[in-house]
Amino acid sequence: MAFMEKPPAGKVLLDDTVPLTAAIEASQSLQSHTEYIIRVQRGISVENSWQIVRRYSDFDLLNNSLQIAGLSLPLPPKKLIGNMDREFIAERQKGLQNYLNVITTNHILSNCELVKKFLDPNNYSANYTEIALQQVSMFFRSEPKWEVVEPLKDIGWRIRKKYFLMKIKNQPKERLVLSWADLGPDKYLSDKDFQCLIKLLPSCLHPYIYRVTFATANESSALLIRMFNEKGTLKDLIYKAKPKDPFLRKYCNPKKIQGLELQQIKTYGRQILEVLKFLHDKGFPYGHLHASNVMLEGDTCRLLDLENSLLGLPSFYRSYFAQFRKINTLESVDVHCFGHLLYEMTYGRPPDSVPVDSFPPAPSMAVVAVLESTLSCEACKNGMPTVSRLLQMPLFSDVLLTTSEKPQFKIPTKLKEALRIAKECIEKRLIEEQKQIHQHRRLTRAQSHHGSEEERKKRKILARKKSKRSAVENSEEHSAKYSNSNNSGSGASSPLTSPSSPTPPSTAAALGLGKRCKGRDFHITSTSSASTSSSSLASYEHRGAPTASAPGCERGEPRGLTQLHPELPERNFEESRNL
């Protein structure tokens, strides 16, 4: 497979660290039992979801398998009589949803094979122990000196990585550990470069790297052999666990929580930082630091699993640092993971959540200073310090390392270039995932704010104000239209006088008199029987025409038309007045 070439068709390289969420959508009652329809989603994409159907007995079987973890999980109790009642089914559904929430938010349980198979049977139906045995058997055909003693079942957290206790036929008392791992989603090396780098690992010599006895690889997996250490890893020391026990039993619910001594914290921390600096200076990506990947030999820490980054396997803490966009390089990933490891060494347990708002009392304030620089809200928001900067902090700067072994790890120039490009691709995928998570978080926050009670009240108030304003505007518009219609109606009802129409004598006389008596009070009483004259005069008076007295008349005395026009008969005047 050429460099950067996609895996063959049908080869799905899942990221097993992407969280699964589960929500019970409905329940359906059959003749003798009830089935629960569950919607499972991988990551933040709604499109990447599917439905599964589970009975209560399936939940009970899963819960029995998880008892090895020693946790008290909230599975609803069994009920033999009345378990088909509608109210009981609704109450049980709530309890089962709470159970799913607990196991999917627990960092160790959510990554174990039992939970993955329960929620995603299509992608986790394979028997990886059998697949590993087949690969190991093929290897033994060409290397007959090795022999399998027993499988070390579930001693690690990875689903696609299996361990076997080995021995050499001519040295039957010596025990070794064989690890087999499938490819991961971050495998960007070509097959040729990948196999060359895997076979190069036994040549890596460093006082703080656990030596690889034998390593080989094919196009789909890698196989490595190391010496078996009876004392186990740094995590075994912290949790007082037995190395051969299953991962869930060792670390899910420790019987005694106790951190290490201050001097141990300082020494182990300094040794781990030194080997991280060595790998970064060599251009070799790591990104897999946690307490189970640190082997203890006396007072010396030695790093394990350098092959993980070559295989493209995701980090144990990926679901944590994928939330923070400033942790976007493999060095910053290693520094953040070192913060997790330092927390476990100090307090004897992992942090409840990340970022950490406040730290419990520690053996020294220098420890808290390093924790704040790697796990606090400010650090996760603004970025991690470098490995060199951590080495200069007071907690580690005064530690004296006594070792005479000279580090040695020669990587050819061509492979260094391949490692650099693969490292960039790993970081690019991480940045893209962080961007999607950030966008999803912003959208979720906006939707939550929009649907909050306070926001709904604000929208109701705004809607009322808008409705009132609209009603007032409509009322004003209606009034304006009504006023305009009244004005136009009164103008239409007024009689129009044509310029060519003859003016009645009485009207002409009155108008003429109005001109002659300008400036005097004059009151006209309409007495004409002619409708045109009376209406014209009334209209003239209504429009506020000046009133005046006729010459020779007393001021303000009303005069009839007969006085102004003697030619009009008296009878007509009387009739008009009576009318």
C-alpha positions as CSV (number, residue, x, y, z in Angstrom):
1,M,0.0,0.0,0.0
2,A,1.6,3.3,-1.1
3,F,2.1,6.1,1.3
4,M,-1.1,8.0,2.3
5,E,-3.1,5.4,0.4
6,K,-6.4,4.4,1.9
7,P,-6.9,0.9,3.3
8,P,-8.4,-1.7,1.0
9,A,-12.2,-1.7,0.4
10,G,-14.1,-3.3,3.2
11,K,-11.3,-2.5,5.8
12,V,-12.9,-0.2,8.3
13,L,-10.5,1.4,10.7
14,L,-12.6,2.6,13.6
15,D,-11.5,5.0,16.2
16,D,-12.5,2.9,19.3
17,T,-12.0,6.0,21.6
18,V,-14.9,7.9,20.0
19,P,-17.6,7.9,22.7
20,L,-20.9,6.1,22.1
21,T,-24.1,7.5,23.5
22,A,-27.4,5.6,23.8
23,A,-31.0,6.8,24.2
24,I,-34.0,4.6,24.6
25,E,-36.6,5.8,22.1
26,A,-39.5,3.5,22.7
27,S,-40.6,0.2,24.1
28,Q,-42.8,-2.5,22.6
29,S,-44.5,-5.3,24.6
30,L,-44.7,-8.7,23.0
31,Q,-46.6,-11.7,24.3
32,S,-44.1,-12.6,27.1
33,H,-41.6,-9.8,27.3
34,T,-40.8,-6.2,26.5
35,E,-38.3,-5.0,24.0
36,Y,-36.6,-1.6,24.2
37,I,-35.6,0.3,21.1
38,I,-32.3,2.1,21.6
39,R,-30.7,4.8,19.4
40,V,-26.9,4.6,19.5
41,Q,-24.7,7.4,18.2
42,R,-21.0,7.4,17.6
43,G,-19.4,10.8,18.3
44,I,-21.3,14.1,17.5
45,S,-22.7,13.2,14.1
46,V,-26.4,12.4,14.1
47,E,-26.0,10.6,10.8
48,N,-23.6,8.2,12.4
49,S,-26.3,6.5,14.5
50,W,-28.3,3.2,14.4
51,Q,-31.0,1.4,16.3
52,I,-30.6,-1.7,18.4
53,V,-33.3,-3.7,20.3
54,R,-32.6,-5.1,23.7
55,R,-34.6,-6.9,26.4
56,Y,-34.2,-6.6,30.1
57,S,-32.4,-9.9,30.1
58,D,-29.8,-8.5,27.8
59,F,-29.1,-5.6,30.2
60,D,-29.0,-8.1,33.1
61,L,-26.4,-10.3,31.2
62,L,-24.2,-7.2,30.5
63,N,-24.5,-6.1,34.1
64,N,-23.4,-9.5,35.4
65,S,-20.3,-9.4,33.0
66,L,-19.4,-5.9,34.3
67,Q,-19.4,-7.1,38.0
68,I,-15.7,-7.8,37.6
69,A,-15.2,-4.1,37.8
70,G,-16.4,-4.0,41.4
71,L,-18.7,-1.0,40.7
72,S,-22.3,-0.7,42.0
73,L,-24.2,0.0,38.7
74,P,-27.8,1.2,38.9
75,L,-29.6,-1.6,37.0
76,P,-33.3,-1.7,37.9
77,P,-34.2,-4.8,39.8
78,K,-36.0,-7.8,38.4
79,K,-39.8,-8.3,38.7
80,L,-41.5,-11.5,38.0
81,I,-45.2,-10.5,38.6
82,G,-46.7,-7.5,37.0
83,N,-43.7,-6.8,34.7
84,M,-46.0,-6.2,31.7
85,D,-47.9,-3.3,33.3
86,R,-47.6,0.0,31.3
87,E,-46.7,2.1,34.3
88,F,-44.0,-0.4,35.4
89,I,-42.5,-0.5,31.8
90,A,-42.3,3.3,31.7
91,E,-40.6,3.4,35.1
92,R,-38.2,0.6,34.1
93,Q,-37.3,2.4,30.9
94,K,-36.2,5.4,32.9
95,G,-34.0,3.2,35.1
96,L,-32.5,1.5,32.1
97,Q,-31.7,4.9,30.5
98,N,-29.9,6.0,33.7
99,Y,-28.0,2.7,33.6
100,L,-26.9,3.4,30.0
101,N,-25.8,6.9,30.9
102,V,-23.6,5.6,33.7
103,I,-21.7,3.0,31.7
104,T,-21.3,5.3,28.6
105,T,-19.8,8.2,30.7
106,N,-17.4,6.0,32.7
107,H,-14.1,6.3,30.9
108,I,-12.9,2.7,31.5
109,L,-16.3,1.0,31.1
110,S,-17.2,2.9,27.9
111,N,-14.0,1.6,26.2
112,C,-14.3,-2.0,27.2
113,E,-15.3,-4.7,24.7
114,L,-18.4,-5.8,26.7
115,V,-20.1,-2.4,26.4
116,K,-19.0,-1.9,22.8
117,K,-20.4,-5.2,21.7
118,F,-23.7,-4.5,23.5
119,L,-24.1,-1.1,21.8
120,D,-22.4,-1.7,18.4
121,P,-22.6,-5.5,17.6
122,N,-22.0,-4.9,13.9
123,N,-18.5,-3.4,14.4
124,Y,-17.4,-5.4,17.5
125,S,-18.7,-8.9,16.7
126,A,-15.3,-10.3,15.8
127,N,-13.3,-12.5,18.2
128,Y,-10.0,-10.6,18.4
129,T,-8.4,-13.2,20.6
130,E,-8.9,-15.8,17.9
131,I,-7.6,-13.5,15.2
132,A,-4.5,-12.8,17.3
133,L,-3.9,-16.5,17.9
134,Q,-4.1,-17.1,14.1
135,Q,-1.5,-14.4,13.5
136,V,0.7,-15.7,16.3
137,S,0.5,-19.3,14.9
138,M,1.6,-18.1,11.5
139,F,4.5,-16.3,13.1
140,F,5.6,-19.4,15.0
141,R,5.9,-21.4,11.8
142,S,8.9,-19.3,10.9
143,E,10.1,-18.8,14.5
144,P,9.8,-22.2,16.2
145,K,11.9,-21.3,19.3
146,W,8.9,-19.4,20.8
147,E,6.0,-21.1,22.6
148,V,2.7,-19.7,24.0
149,V,2.2,-20.4,27.7
150,E,-1.2,-18.8,28.1
151,P,-3.3,-15.9,26.9
152,L,-3.3,-12.9,29.2
153,K,-7.0,-12.1,28.8
154,D,-8.1,-8.5,29.0
155,I,-5.0,-7.2,30.8
156,G,-5.1,-4.1,28.6
157,W,-7.8,-1.7,27.7
158,R,-7.6,-1.9,23.9
159,I,-10.1,-4.1,22.2
160,R,-7.9,-4.8,19.2
161,K,-4.7,-5.5,21.1
162,K,-4.1,-8.9,22.8
163,Y,-1.4,-10.3,25.0
164,F,0.1,-13.7,25.5
165,L,2.5,-15.1,28.1
166,M,5.5,-16.6,26.2
167,K,8.6,-18.7,26.8
168,I,11.7,-19.7,24.9
169,K,11.9,-23.5,24.4
170,N,15.5,-23.7,25.5
171,Q,14.9,-21.3,28.4
172,P,11.6,-22.6,29.9
173,K,11.8,-20.6,33.2
174,E,12.1,-17.2,31.5
175,R,8.8,-15.5,30.8
176,L,8.1,-13.0,28.0
177,V,5.0,-11.1,26.9
178,L,3.8,-11.1,23.3
179,S,1.5,-8.2,22.2
180,W,-0.4,-8.3,18.9
181,A,-2.3,-5.2,17.6
182,D,-4.4,-4.5,14.6
183,L,-4.0,-1.2,12.6
184,G,-5.7,2.0,13.8
185,P,-7.3,5.0,12.1
186,D,-4.1,7.1,12.3
187,K,-1.9,4.7,10.3
188,Y,-0.4,6.9,7.5
189,L,2.9,5.1,6.8
190,S,3.3,3.0,3.7
191,D,3.4,-0.7,4.3
192,K,7.2,-0.8,3.5
193,D,8.0,2.1,5.9
194,F,5.7,0.7,8.6
195,Q,7.4,-2.7,8.6
196,C,10.9,-1.2,8.5
197,L,10.2,1.1,11.5
198,I,8.6,-1.8,13.5
199,K,11.7,-4.0,12.9
200,L,13.8,-1.0,14.0
201,L,12.3,-0.9,17.5
202,P,14.6,-3.6,19.1
203,S,17.6,-1.4,18.2
204,C,16.2,1.4,20.4
205,L,18.3,1.7,23.6
206,H,17.4,4.2,26.2
207,P,17.6,4.0,30.0
208,Y,13.9,5.0,30.3
209,I,12.5,2.9,27.4
210,Y,11.5,-0.7,28.0
211,R,13.4,-2.7,25.5
212,V,11.8,-4.7,22.7
213,T,13.2,-8.2,22.3
214,F,11.6,-9.0,19.0
215,A,9.3,-7.1,16.5
216,T,7.7,-7.9,13.2
217,A,4.8,-6.7,11.1
218,N,2.7,-7.4,8.0
219,E,0.3,-5.2,6.1
220,S,-2.4,-5.4,8.7
221,S,-0.9,-5.9,12.2
222,A,2.3,-5.9,14.3
223,L,3.7,-8.4,16.8
224,L,6.2,-7.5,19.5
225,I,7.8,-9.5,22.3
226,R,9.2,-8.0,25.6
227,M,10.3,-9.5,28.9
228,F,7.5,-10.1,31.4
229,N,7.9,-7.9,34.5
230,E,6.4,-9.5,37.7
231,K,6.1,-6.1,39.4
232,G,3.9,-4.7,36.6
233,T,3.4,-1.1,35.5
234,L,3.4,2.3,37.3
235,K,-0.4,2.0,37.4
236,D,-0.2,-1.4,39.1
237,L,2.0,0.3,41.8
238,I,-0.5,3.1,42.3
239,Y,-3.5,0.8,42.5
240,K,-1.8,-2.0,44.3
241,A,-2.9,-4.4,41.5
242,K,-1.7,-7.7,40.1
243,P,-0.3,-7.4,36.6
244,K,-2.1,-10.4,35.2
245,D,-5.5,-9.4,36.4
246,P,-8.1,-8.0,33.9
247,F,-8.0,-4.3,33.3
248,L,-11.5,-3.7,34.7
249,R,-10.7,-5.5,38.0
250,K,-7.4,-3.8,38.5
251,Y,-8.4,-0.1,37.9
252,C,-12.1,0.5,37.9
253,N,-12.7,0.5,41.7
254,P,-9.4,0.4,43.7
255,K,-9.8,-0.8,47.3
256,K,-7.3,1.7,48.6
257,I,-6.7,5.2,47.2
258,Q,-3.2,6.5,48.0
259,G,-0.7,8.6,46.1
260,L,3.0,8.1,45.9
261,E,5.7,9.8,48.0
262,L,6.9,13.2,46.9
263,Q,10.4,11.9,46.0
264,Q,8.9,9.1,43.9
265,I,6.7,11.7,42.1
266,K,9.7,13.9,41.4
267,T,12.0,11.0,40.2
268,Y,9.4,9.2,38.0
269,G,8.2,12.5,36.5
270,R,11.7,13.6,35.6
271,Q,12.5,10.2,34.0
272,I,9.3,10.2,31.9
273,L,9.9,13.8,30.7
274,E,13.5,13.0,29.7
275,V,12.4,10.1,27.5
276,L,9.6,12.2,26.0
277,K,12.1,14.9,25.1
278,F,14.4,12.3,23.6
279,L,11.6,10.9,21.3
280,H,10.5,14.4,20.2
281,D,14.1,15.4,19.4
282,K,14.4,12.3,17.3
283,G,11.2,13.2,15.4
284,F,9.5,10.0,16.6
285,P,5.8,10.6,17.5
286,Y,4.4,9.1,20.7
287,G,1.2,10.4,22.0
288,H,0.3,7.4,24.2
289,L,1.5,8.3,27.7
290,H,-0.5,6.9,30.6
291,A,0.4,5.0,33.8
292,S,-0.2,1.6,32.2
293,N,2.4,2.4,29.6
294,V,5.2,3.0,32.1
295,M,7.0,-0.1,33.3
296,L,8.7,-0.1,36.7
297,E,12.1,-1.7,37.3
298,G,13.2,-0.8,40.8
299,D,13.3,3.0,41.0
300,T,13.4,3.4,37.2
301,C,10.5,4.1,34.9
302,R,10.6,2.8,31.4
303,L,8.3,3.8,28.6
304,L,6.2,1.1,26.7
305,D,4.4,0.7,23.4
306,L,6.4,2.9,21.1
307,E,4.7,0.9,18.2
308,N,1.3,2.4,18.9
309,S,1.9,5.6,16.9
310,L,3.3,3.6,14.0
311,L,0.1,1.3,14.0
312,G,-2.1,4.4,14.1
313,L,-3.8,3.6,17.3
314,P,-5.7,6.3,19.2
315,S,-4.6,7.6,22.6
316,F,-6.1,6.4,25.9
317,Y,-7.0,10.1,26.7
318,R,-8.1,11.1,23.2
319,S,-11.7,11.8,24.3
320,Y,-10.3,14.3,26.8
321,F,-7.9,16.4,24.7
322,A,-10.1,16.3,21.6
323,Q,-12.3,18.8,23.5
324,F,-9.6,21.5,23.5
325,R,-8.4,23.1,20.3
326,K,-5.1,24.3,21.7
327,I,-4.0,20.7,22.3
328,N,-3.3,20.0,18.6
329,T,0.2,18.7,18.4
330,L,1.7,15.4,19.5
331,E,4.0,17.2,22.0
332,S,1.1,19.1,23.5
333,V,-0.8,15.8,23.7
334,D,2.1,14.2,25.6
335,V,2.3,17.1,28.0
336,H,-1.5,16.9,28.7
337,C,-1.3,13.2,29.2
338,F,1.7,13.7,31.6
339,G,-0.7,15.9,33.6
340,H,-3.1,13.0,33.9
341,L,-0.3,10.7,35.0
342,L,1.1,13.2,37.5
343,Y,-2.5,13.6,39.0
344,E,-2.7,9.8,39.5
345,M,0.7,9.6,41.1
346,T,-0.2,12.4,43.4
347,Y,-3.7,11.5,44.5
348,G,-3.9,7.7,43.7
349,R,-6.8,8.1,41.3
350,P,-7.6,9.9,37.9
351,P,-9.3,13.3,37.9
352,D,-13.1,13.2,38.0
353,S,-13.3,15.6,35.0
354,V,-11.0,17.7,32.8
355,P,-10.3,20.6,33.0
356,V,-9.8,20.5,36.8
357,D,-11.1,23.6,38.5
358,S,-9.4,23.1,41.9
359,F,-6.8,20.6,43.1
360,P,-6.9,18.8,46.5
361,P,-4.0,19.3,48.9
362,A,-0.8,17.9,47.5
363,P,2.6,17.0,49.1
364,S,4.1,20.2,47.6
365,M,2.9,23.3,45.9
366,A,5.4,22.6,43.1
367,V,3.2,19.6,42.2
368,V,0.1,21.8,42.0
369,A,2.0,24.3,39.8
370,V,2.7,21.5,37.2
371,L,-0.9,20.2,37.4
372,E,-2.2,23.7,36.9
373,S,0.0,24.1,33.8
374,T,-1.4,20.9,32.2
375,L,-4.9,20.3,33.5
376,S,-6.5,23.6,34.6
377,C,-9.1,25.5,32.6
378,E,-6.6,28.2,31.7
379,A,-4.0,25.6,30.4
380,C,-6.6,23.7,28.3
381,K,-7.9,27.0,26.9
382,N,-4.5,28.7,26.2
383,G,-2.3,25.7,25.4
384,M,0.2,23.4,27.0
385,P,3.8,24.2,27.9
386,T,6.6,22.3,26.1
387,V,8.4,19.3,27.6
388,S,11.5,21.4,28.0
389,R,9.5,23.9,30.0
390,L,8.2,21.2,32.4
391,L,11.8,20.0,32.9
392,Q,12.8,23.5,34.1
393,M,10.0,23.7,36.7
394,P,11.0,23.5,40.4
395,L,9.4,20.1,40.8
396,F,11.9,18.4,38.4
397,S,14.8,20.8,37.9
398,D,16.7,19.6,41.1
399,V,16.3,15.9,40.5
400,L,19.6,14.1,39.9
401,L,19.5,11.2,37.5
402,T,22.1,8.5,38.0
403,T,22.4,6.4,34.8
404,S,25.4,5.4,32.7
405,E,23.5,4.0,29.8
406,K,23.9,6.0,26.6
407,P,20.7,6.6,24.5
408,Q,20.8,5.1,21.1
409,F,18.1,5.1,18.3
410,K,19.3,5.5,14.8
411,I,16.5,6.3,12.3
412,P,17.4,6.6,8.6
413,T,16.8,9.9,6.9
414,K,14.1,8.5,4.6
415,L,12.2,7.0,7.5
416,K,12.5,10.3,9.4
417,E,10.8,12.1,6.5
418,A,8.0,9.4,6.5
419,L,7.6,9.9,10.2
420,R,7.3,13.6,9.9
421,I,4.6,13.4,7.2
422,A,2.7,10.7,9.3
423,K,2.9,13.0,12.3
424,E,1.5,15.9,10.4
425,C,-1.4,13.7,9.2
426,I,-2.2,12.5,12.7
427,E,-2.3,16.1,13.9
428,K,-4.4,17.2,11.0
429,R,-7.1,14.6,11.8
430,L,-7.0,15.7,15.4
431,I,-7.5,19.3,14.5
432,E,-10.4,18.5,12.2
433,E,-12.1,16.4,14.9
434,Q,-11.6,19.3,17.4
435,K,-13.1,21.7,15.0
436,Q,-16.2,19.6,14.5
437,I,-16.6,19.1,18.3
438,H,-16.2,22.9,18.8
439,Q,-18.9,23.7,16.2
440,H,-21.2,21.1,17.6
441,R,-20.8,22.5,21.1
442,R,-21.6,26.0,20.0
443,L,-24.7,24.8,18.2
444,T,-25.8,22.8,21.2
445,R,-25.2,25.8,23.5
446,A,-27.2,28.1,21.2
447,Q,-30.1,25.7,21.0
448,S,-30.1,25.2,24.8
449,H,-30.1,28.9,25.3
450,H,-32.9,29.4,22.8
451,G,-35.0,26.7,24.5
452,S,-34.4,27.9,28.0
453,E,-37.3,29.2,30.2
454,E,-35.9,32.7,30.5
455,E,-35.4,32.9,26.7
456,R,-39.0,31.7,26.1
457,K,-40.3,34.4,28.5
458,K,-38.3,37.1,26.6
459,R,-39.8,35.9,23.3
460,K,-43.3,36.0,24.7
461,I,-42.8,39.6,25.9
462,L,-41.4,40.7,22.6
463,A,-44.3,39.0,20.8
464,R,-46.8,40.9,23.0
465,K,-45.0,44.2,22.4
466,K,-44.9,43.6,18.6
467,S,-48.6,42.6,18.6
468,K,-49.6,45.8,20.5
469,R,-47.4,48.0,18.2
470,S,-49.0,46.3,15.2
471,A,-52.5,46.9,16.6
472,V,-51.8,50.6,17.2
473,E,-50.4,51.0,13.7
474,N,-53.4,49.3,12.2
475,S,-55.7,51.6,14.2
476,E,-53.9,54.8,13.1
477,E,-54.0,53.6,9.5
478,H,-57.7,52.9,9.8
479,S,-58.4,56.3,11.3
480,A,-56.4,58.1,8.6
481,K,-58.4,56.2,5.9
482,Y,-61.7,57.1,7.6
483,S,-60.8,60.8,7.9
484,N,-59.8,61.0,4.3
485,S,-63.1,59.3,3.2
486,N,-65.1,61.8,5.3
487,N,-63.3,64.8,3.8
488,S,-63.8,63.6,0.3
489,G,-67.5,62.9,1.1
490,S,-68.2,66.4,2.4
491,G,-66.6,67.9,-0.7
492,A,-68.8,65.8,-2.9
493,S,-72.0,66.8,-1.1
494,S,-71.3,70.6,-1.6
495,P,-73.1,71.9,-4.6
496,L,-70.9,72.8,-7.6
497,T,-71.5,76.1,-9.4
498,S,-70.7,76.2,-13.0
499,P,-69.0,79.4,-14.2
500,S,-71.5,79.6,-17.1
501,S,-74.6,79.3,-14.8
502,P,-76.5,82.6,-14.4
503,T,-76.4,84.0,-10.9
504,P,-79.9,84.6,-9.4
505,P,-80.7,88.3,-8.9
506,S,-81.0,87.9,-5.1
507,T,-77.6,86.2,-4.8
508,A,-76.0,88.7,-7.1
509,A,-77.4,91.6,-5.1
510,A,-76.3,90.0,-1.9
511,L,-72.8,89.4,-3.2
512,G,-72.7,92.9,-4.7
513,L,-73.8,94.4,-1.4
514,G,-71.2,92.4,0.4
515,K,-68.6,94.2,-1.8
516,R,-70.1,97.6,-1.3
517,C,-70.4,97.2,2.5
518,K,-67.0,95.9,3.1
519,G,-65.8,96.4,6.7
520,R,-69.3,96.7,8.2
521,D,-71.3,94.1,10.1
522,F,-73.9,92.7,7.9
523,H,-76.4,89.9,8.6
524,I,-78.5,88.4,5.9
525,T,-81.6,86.5,6.6
526,S,-82.5,84.2,3.7
527,T,-86.2,84.8,2.7
528,S,-86.1,84.0,-0.9
529,S,-88.3,81.2,-2.1
530,A,-85.7,80.4,-4.8
531,S,-83.8,77.5,-3.6
532,T,-80.6,78.5,-5.4
533,S,-80.5,81.9,-3.8
534,S,-81.2,80.7,-0.3
535,S,-78.7,77.8,-0.5
536,S,-76.0,80.1,-2.0
537,L,-76.4,82.7,0.6
538,A,-76.4,80.0,3.4
539,S,-73.3,78.6,2.0
540,Y,-71.7,82.0,1.8
541,E,-72.6,82.7,5.4
542,H,-71.4,79.3,6.5
543,R,-68.0,79.9,5.0
544,G,-67.5,82.9,7.3
545,A,-68.3,85.7,4.8
546,P,-68.1,89.2,6.4
547,T,-71.4,90.5,7.8
548,A,-72.3,94.2,7.1
549,S,-75.3,96.6,7.5
550,A,-76.8,98.3,4.4
551,P,-76.3,102.0,4.0
552,G,-78.8,103.9,6.2
553,C,-79.4,101.0,8.4
554,E,-78.6,100.7,12.1
555,R,-75.6,98.6,12.9
556,G,-76.4,95.0,13.6
557,E,-80.1,95.3,12.7
558,P,-81.3,92.4,10.6
559,R,-82.9,93.5,7.4
560,G,-85.0,91.4,5.1
561,L,-84.7,91.0,1.4
562,T,-87.8,93.1,0.8
563,Q,-86.0,96.1,2.2
564,L,-83.0,95.5,0.0
565,H,-85.3,94.7,-3.0
566,P,-88.6,96.5,-2.8
567,E,-89.7,94.9,-6.0
568,L,-90.2,91.6,-4.2
569,P,-93.8,91.4,-3.0
570,E,-94.4,91.4,0.7
571,R,-96.4,88.2,0.6
572,N,-93.5,86.3,-0.8
573,F,-91.4,87.6,2.1
574,E,-93.9,86.5,4.7
575,E,-94.2,83.1,3.1
576,S,-90.5,82.7,3.0
577,R,-90.2,83.7,6.6
578,N,-93.0,81.3,7.7
579,L,-91.3,78.5,5.7
